[in-house]
Amino acid sequence: MIPSIPQKGLAEALEGWSSKGELWQTLAAIPSERDWSWRDSERRAMRVLLAELADLIEDWPTLELEWIEALPAVSHRVREVSPVPGSGVSWAATRLRGWPPSEFVSRPKARVADQLLVASLRWTIERLALVRISAEQAAPDVSAPIRAQLDTAERLLDVEPVASAPAIAPSEVDLTAIAAEGRPWAQLSPVTAALLALEEATVLDLARRLVAPTEERWRLFHLGVFGEVLRALRDRGHVYRSLRPLSATSSGPAFEVVDTAGQSWDLWFEAAGAWKYHGVCDPYADAVAGVPGAGSALGCDVALMRFSERAMLLDAKYSANAAVVGRDGYRAALAYAAEARSGLADEVVSVAVGPTEVVQTPGWTLTDVGQIGVIAPDHLGHALARLFDRRSSSPRAPGSLRTDRGR
């Protein structure tokens, strides 16, 4: 089973984004066990795209001559004035310049390659070469089945008439005309169309098409959970505004949230920076001070915080394994709550958020460090109610026991 991603939340998180670079940078901002950059996210997406196009490119020529000979020529006339008569002289036009003539007007016919085909071919090859570079950096063998076709196409960039042609993206009407020219243009046209679609795709389309099928799908789950928080806040009548991009290159809360009482809250995407932001000592950093390479401050995936007062902490657990979501998620939520109580907030609601297929109903318990829950993305409204309505939000009395399932 491949767990689902909260699609409405993902759409909410990506709403208004116009740059594909924003998506790569945001995905890279989500910590993982290995160093990861936004280039890595882009490369894996391009690997998916090249694999999608492989069946189409497989039918491309493997010799430059096949491409050149397939270029239909068109007649082209230019007006020339010469001191001696030449091919295609126009006596009527020449006479208008005086008689007897001292110069001759001619319109010789020249045959040149079809400019639509050449310009579209160059545009396609250039865009495809960029996709190939990124894809091969993620998986060097991804282009192996079509390497001969790609190498041949790229060599055309140094061969006339392609070498001197402008790279112009064709229109939809142009694509139909190109496909009608037969082989190899009928094989070029769908590849060109796919690359055009990539240029015009929304960030959400790009995420669904090129990131969701990869090993980085879990990063989209994180984004989807963040978007579900935004949706749940809006449903409760709270308002929010963006403060910074969701990327590793910026610091501080991502959004400011103003609740229905007019109080301001910070909404964090990857909240490890909250300790430094508020000038509070991170307990983890102290505990591992004697362990070189143990890493910097810990931080939950999403945090809604009114500093020194209340906070909701979320740890996204994208797995089909119930133990990973339940047991590991509970431990993480408990640890984040304990840390937050040491300097970030007096009252804490801390939850592990797992896929809907795994978490069928929300579960809650009250501990000495706050309310701990394991929920699905569509239960986030319940979590916010516990935070804002302050229901059972005080730490339990010593020796007492409370569990609260499905509420």
C-alpha positions as CSV (number, residue, x, y, z in Angstrom):
1,M,0.0,0.0,0.0
2,I,1.3,3.4,-0.9
3,P,-0.2,5.9,1.7
4,S,-2.0,8.9,0.3
5,I,-1.0,12.5,0.4
6,P,-3.6,15.1,1.7
7,Q,-4.3,16.6,-1.8
8,K,-6.4,19.5,-0.5
9,G,-3.7,20.4,2.0
10,L,-1.0,20.1,-0.7
11,A,-3.0,22.4,-3.0
12,E,-3.4,24.9,-0.1
13,A,0.3,24.9,0.7
14,L,1.3,25.5,-2.9
15,E,-1.4,28.0,-3.7
16,G,-0.1,31.1,-5.4
17,W,3.4,29.7,-6.0
18,S,4.6,30.6,-9.5
19,S,8.2,29.4,-9.5
20,K,9.2,25.7,-9.8
21,G,12.4,26.7,-7.9
22,E,10.2,27.4,-4.9
23,L,9.0,23.8,-4.9
24,W,12.6,22.4,-5.1
25,Q,13.8,24.7,-2.3
26,T,10.8,23.9,0.0
27,L,11.3,20.1,-0.5
28,A,14.9,20.5,0.4
29,A,14.1,22.4,3.6
30,I,12.5,19.3,5.0
31,P,15.3,17.5,7.0
32,S,16.3,13.9,6.2
33,E,19.0,11.5,7.3
34,R,21.3,12.6,4.4
35,D,22.4,16.0,3.2
36,W,19.9,17.2,0.6
37,S,19.7,20.3,-1.6
38,W,17.0,21.7,-3.8
39,R,19.0,20.5,-6.8
40,D,18.6,16.9,-5.6
41,S,14.8,17.3,-5.6
42,E,14.9,18.8,-9.1
43,R,17.2,16.1,-10.4
44,R,14.9,13.3,-9.2
45,A,11.9,15.0,-10.8
46,M,13.8,15.3,-14.1
47,R,14.7,11.6,-13.8
48,V,11.0,10.8,-13.7
49,L,10.3,13.1,-16.7
50,L,13.1,11.5,-18.8
51,A,11.8,8.0,-18.0
52,E,8.3,9.1,-19.1
53,L,9.7,10.3,-22.4
54,A,11.9,7.3,-23.1
55,D,9.4,5.4,-25.2
56,L,8.8,8.3,-27.5
57,I,12.5,9.2,-27.9
58,E,13.3,5.5,-28.6
59,D,11.9,6.0,-32.1
60,W,14.2,9.0,-32.9
61,P,16.9,8.7,-35.5
62,T,20.4,7.6,-34.4
63,L,22.2,9.4,-37.3
64,E,22.3,13.2,-37.8
65,L,21.8,12.7,-41.6
66,E,18.4,11.2,-41.0
67,W,17.3,14.4,-39.3
68,I,18.8,16.7,-41.9
69,E,17.4,14.8,-44.9
70,A,14.0,14.8,-43.2
71,L,13.9,18.6,-43.3
72,P,11.6,19.7,-46.2
73,A,12.9,22.6,-48.1
74,V,10.8,25.7,-49.0
75,S,11.4,28.2,-51.8
76,H,12.4,31.7,-50.7
77,R,13.0,34.7,-53.0
78,V,15.0,37.8,-52.1
79,R,15.4,41.1,-54.0
80,E,18.9,41.8,-55.2
81,V,20.4,44.7,-57.2
82,S,23.6,44.0,-59.1
83,P,25.8,45.8,-61.8
84,V,25.5,42.7,-64.0
85,P,22.4,40.6,-65.0
86,G,22.0,37.4,-63.1
87,S,19.5,34.6,-62.5
88,G,15.9,35.7,-62.1
89,V,16.4,39.2,-63.4
90,S,13.3,41.3,-63.4
91,W,13.4,43.5,-66.5
92,A,10.3,45.5,-65.5
93,A,11.8,46.4,-62.2
94,T,15.2,47.1,-63.8
95,R,13.6,49.4,-66.4
96,L,12.1,51.5,-63.6
97,R,15.6,52.4,-62.5
98,G,16.5,53.9,-65.9
99,W,17.4,52.8,-69.4
100,P,19.8,51.7,-70.6
101,P,20.4,50.0,-67.2
102,S,23.5,50.5,-65.1
103,E,22.3,48.0,-62.5
104,F,19.9,45.0,-62.7
105,V,17.1,44.0,-60.3
106,S,16.7,40.3,-59.8
107,R,14.7,37.9,-57.5
108,P,16.7,34.7,-57.4
109,K,15.0,31.6,-55.9
110,A,16.7,30.0,-52.9
111,R,15.7,26.8,-51.2
112,V,16.1,26.8,-47.4
113,A,15.0,24.4,-44.6
114,D,11.6,24.8,-43.2
115,Q,12.1,27.3,-40.4
116,L,9.2,26.0,-38.2
117,L,10.7,22.5,-38.1
118,V,14.3,23.7,-37.5
119,A,13.4,26.2,-34.8
120,S,11.1,23.7,-33.0
121,L,13.8,21.0,-33.3
122,R,16.4,23.3,-31.7
123,W,14.1,24.3,-28.9
124,T,13.2,20.7,-28.1
125,I,16.8,19.5,-28.2
126,E,18.0,22.3,-25.9
127,R,15.2,21.7,-23.3
128,L,15.7,18.0,-23.5
129,A,19.5,18.3,-22.9
130,L,18.8,20.2,-19.7
131,V,16.4,17.5,-18.5
132,R,19.0,14.9,-19.4
133,I,21.8,16.6,-17.4
134,S,19.7,16.8,-14.3
135,A,18.2,13.3,-14.7
136,E,21.6,11.7,-15.1
137,Q,23.0,13.4,-12.0
138,A,20.2,11.6,-10.0
139,A,20.6,8.3,-11.9
140,P,23.4,8.0,-14.4
141,D,21.9,5.0,-16.2
142,V,18.4,6.5,-16.7
143,S,19.2,7.6,-20.3
144,A,21.0,4.3,-21.2
145,P,18.2,2.9,-23.4
146,I,18.0,6.1,-25.4
147,R,21.6,7.4,-25.2
148,A,22.3,7.0,-28.9
149,Q,19.1,9.0,-29.9
150,L,19.9,11.8,-27.4
151,D,23.6,12.0,-28.4
152,T,22.5,12.3,-32.1
153,A,20.0,15.0,-31.4
154,E,22.4,17.0,-29.3
155,R,25.1,16.9,-32.1
156,L,22.6,18.5,-34.4
157,L,23.1,21.7,-32.4
158,D,26.4,22.1,-34.1
159,V,25.2,21.1,-37.6
160,E,23.5,23.5,-40.1
161,P,20.8,24.5,-40.5
162,V,20.1,23.8,-36.8
163,A,23.3,25.5,-35.6
164,S,22.2,28.9,-36.8
165,A,18.5,28.5,-36.2
166,P,16.7,30.3,-33.3
167,A,15.2,28.1,-30.6
168,I,11.5,28.9,-30.7
169,A,8.7,27.1,-28.8
170,P,6.0,26.0,-31.2
171,S,2.3,26.7,-30.6
172,E,-0.4,23.9,-30.4
173,V,-1.2,24.6,-34.1
174,D,2.5,24.3,-35.0
175,L,2.7,21.0,-33.2
176,T,-0.1,19.6,-35.3
177,A,1.7,20.8,-38.5
178,I,5.0,19.3,-37.3
179,A,3.4,15.9,-36.6
180,A,1.8,15.9,-40.1
181,E,5.3,15.9,-41.7
182,G,5.8,12.2,-41.0
183,R,8.9,10.5,-39.6
184,P,10.8,11.7,-37.5
185,W,8.7,14.8,-36.9
186,A,5.7,12.7,-35.7
187,Q,8.0,11.3,-33.1
188,L,9.4,14.7,-32.2
189,S,6.0,16.4,-31.7
190,P,4.9,14.5,-28.5
191,V,8.2,15.1,-26.8
192,T,8.0,18.8,-27.6
193,A,4.5,18.8,-26.3
194,A,5.6,17.2,-23.0
195,L,8.4,19.7,-22.6
196,L,6.0,22.6,-23.3
197,A,3.6,21.2,-20.7
198,L,6.5,21.2,-18.2
199,E,7.1,24.9,-18.9
200,E,3.5,25.8,-18.5
201,A,2.6,23.4,-15.5
202,T,1.6,24.8,-12.2
203,V,3.7,24.0,-9.2
204,L,1.0,21.7,-7.9
205,D,0.9,19.8,-11.2
206,L,4.6,19.5,-11.1
207,A,4.5,18.1,-7.6
208,R,1.8,15.6,-8.4
209,R,3.4,14.5,-11.7
210,L,7.1,14.5,-11.1
211,V,7.6,14.3,-7.3
212,A,4.8,12.0,-6.1
213,P,6.1,9.0,-8.0
214,T,9.6,9.3,-6.5
215,E,11.3,8.4,-3.2
216,E,10.6,12.0,-2.2
217,R,6.9,11.5,-1.9
218,W,7.1,11.7,1.8
219,R,8.2,15.3,1.5
220,L,4.9,16.1,-0.2
221,F,3.1,14.6,2.8
222,H,4.9,17.1,5.0
223,L,3.7,19.9,2.7
224,G,0.2,18.5,2.6
225,V,0.0,18.4,6.4
226,F,1.2,22.0,6.6
227,G,-1.5,22.9,4.1
228,E,-4.1,21.1,6.1
229,V,-3.2,23.2,9.1
230,L,-3.8,26.3,7.0
231,R,-7.2,25.0,5.9
232,A,-8.2,24.1,9.5
233,L,-7.1,27.5,10.7
234,R,-9.3,29.2,8.1
235,D,-12.2,26.9,8.8
236,R,-12.1,28.2,12.4
237,G,-12.2,31.8,11.3
238,H,-8.5,32.6,12.0
239,V,-6.6,34.6,9.4
240,Y,-3.0,34.3,8.4
241,R,-0.4,35.9,6.2
242,S,2.9,34.6,4.8
243,L,6.1,36.0,6.3
244,R,8.8,34.1,4.3
245,P,9.3,31.4,1.7
246,L,9.2,27.8,2.9
247,S,12.9,27.1,2.3
248,A,16.0,26.3,4.1
249,T,17.6,29.6,3.1
250,S,15.2,31.7,5.3
251,S,14.6,31.6,9.0
252,G,11.8,32.4,11.4
253,P,8.1,31.6,11.3
254,A,6.6,31.0,7.9
255,F,3.2,32.6,8.7
256,E,1.6,35.0,11.2
257,V,-1.8,33.7,12.4
258,V,-4.3,36.0,14.1
259,D,-7.0,34.1,16.0
260,T,-10.6,35.1,16.5
261,A,-9.6,36.9,19.8
262,G,-7.1,39.0,17.9
263,Q,-4.1,37.3,19.4
264,S,-1.0,36.7,17.2
265,W,0.6,33.3,16.7
266,D,3.6,32.0,14.8
267,L,3.2,29.2,12.4
268,W,6.5,27.4,11.7
269,F,7.4,25.0,8.8
270,E,10.3,23.0,10.2
271,A,10.5,24.5,13.7
272,A,14.1,23.7,14.8
273,G,14.9,27.4,14.5
274,A,12.4,28.4,17.1
275,W,14.9,28.0,19.9
276,K,17.4,30.4,18.4
277,Y,14.6,32.7,17.2
278,H,13.3,33.2,20.7
279,G,16.7,33.1,22.4
280,V,16.0,30.0,24.4
281,C,18.5,27.3,25.2
282,D,17.7,24.0,23.4
283,P,17.8,21.1,25.8
284,Y,18.9,18.6,23.1
285,A,22.0,20.8,22.3
286,D,23.0,20.7,26.0
287,A,22.4,16.9,26.3
288,V,24.6,16.0,23.3
289,A,27.3,18.6,23.9
290,G,29.8,15.8,24.3
291,V,28.8,13.9,21.2
292,P,30.5,15.3,18.1
293,G,28.3,15.2,15.0
294,A,25.1,14.7,16.9
295,G,23.5,17.5,14.9
296,S,21.9,20.8,15.7
297,A,18.6,21.6,17.4
298,L,15.7,19.3,17.2
299,G,12.4,20.6,15.7
300,C,9.0,19.3,14.8
301,D,7.8,19.5,11.2
302,V,5.1,22.1,11.9
303,A,4.5,24.3,15.0
304,L,1.8,26.8,15.8
305,M,3.1,28.8,18.7
306,R,2.2,31.7,21.0
307,F,5.6,32.0,22.6
308,S,5.9,31.2,26.3
309,E,2.1,30.4,26.4
310,R,0.7,27.7,24.2
311,A,1.9,25.6,21.2
312,M,0.6,22.9,18.9
313,L,3.5,20.7,17.6
314,L,3.1,18.3,14.6
315,D,5.4,15.5,13.5
316,A,4.5,14.1,10.1
317,K,4.9,10.3,9.9
318,Y,4.5,9.1,6.3
319,S,4.5,5.4,6.4
320,A,2.2,2.4,5.9
321,N,3.7,0.8,8.9
322,A,1.4,1.2,11.9
323,A,4.3,0.9,14.4
324,V,6.2,3.8,12.6
325,V,3.2,6.0,12.7
326,G,1.9,5.0,16.1
327,R,4.8,4.0,18.3
328,D,7.6,6.1,16.7
329,G,5.1,9.0,16.2
330,Y,4.0,8.9,19.9
331,R,7.6,8.9,21.1
332,A,8.5,11.9,18.8
333,A,5.3,13.8,19.9
334,L,6.2,13.2,23.6
335,A,9.8,14.3,23.1
336,Y,8.8,17.5,21.3
337,A,6.3,18.3,24.0
338,A,8.8,17.8,26.8
339,E,11.3,20.0,25.0
340,A,8.8,22.8,24.3
341,R,7.7,22.8,27.9
342,S,11.3,23.7,28.9
343,G,11.2,27.1,27.4
344,L,8.9,27.6,24.4
345,A,5.4,27.1,25.8
346,D,3.7,26.4,29.1
347,E,0.8,24.4,27.5
348,V,1.4,22.0,24.7
349,V,-0.7,19.9,22.3
350,S,1.7,17.6,20.4
351,V,0.7,15.1,17.7
352,A,2.0,12.6,15.3
353,V,0.2,12.9,11.9
354,G,0.0,9.8,9.9
355,P,-1.7,8.8,6.6
356,T,-5.5,8.4,6.6
357,E,-5.1,4.7,5.6
358,V,-3.2,4.1,8.9
359,V,-4.8,6.4,11.4
360,Q,-8.5,5.5,11.3
361,T,-9.6,7.6,14.3
362,P,-7.8,10.2,16.4
363,G,-6.3,9.0,19.7
364,W,-5.4,11.3,22.7
365,T,-3.8,11.0,26.1
366,L,-2.9,13.6,28.7
367,T,0.6,13.5,30.1
368,D,2.7,15.6,32.4
369,V,4.1,17.5,29.4
370,G,0.7,18.1,27.7
371,Q,-1.8,16.5,25.4
372,I,-0.3,13.8,23.1
373,G,-2.2,12.5,20.1
374,V,-1.8,10.3,17.0
375,I,-4.1,11.6,14.2
376,A,-4.6,11.8,10.5
377,P,-4.5,15.0,8.4
378,D,-8.3,15.4,8.4
379,H,-8.3,15.3,12.2
380,L,-6.3,18.6,12.5
381,G,-9.4,20.6,13.2
382,H,-9.8,18.5,16.4
383,A,-6.2,19.3,17.4
384,L,-6.8,23.0,16.9
385,A,-9.9,22.8,19.0
386,R,-7.9,21.4,21.9
387,L,-5.3,24.1,21.5
388,F,-7.7,27.1,21.2
389,D,-10.5,25.9,23.3
390,R,-8.0,24.8,26.0
391,R,-10.0,21.6,26.6
392,S,-8.0,19.3,28.9
393,S,-4.9,21.4,28.2
394,S,-3.4,21.4,31.6
395,P,-0.9,18.7,32.6
396,R,-2.5,15.9,34.5
397,A,-2.3,15.6,38.2
398,P,0.4,13.2,39.5
399,G,-1.0,9.6,39.8
400,S,-4.0,10.3,37.6
401,L,-4.6,8.6,34.2
402,R,-6.6,9.8,31.3
403,T,-7.1,8.5,27.8
404,D,-9.4,10.1,25.2
405,R,-10.0,8.2,22.0
406,G,-11.8,9.2,18.9
407,R,-12.7,12.7,20.1
